[in-house]
Amino acid sequence: MRVYRISKTGETPYYLHLVSTLQGTKYVTSQTQMTTEELEELANS
């Protein structure tokens, strides 16, 4: 799992969450950082 905070001049920052699974890489963007539990749920879905 990796989490990146993305910020660009003049734009609201957001988080990019990357989760590697056997089925491939899943990603979610959100305004707040996801919890470990939320990321594990994403990995298992």
Secondary structure, DSSP 8 states (H G I E B T S, - for coil): -EEEEE--TTS--EEEEEEEETTEEEEEEESS---HHHHHHHHH-
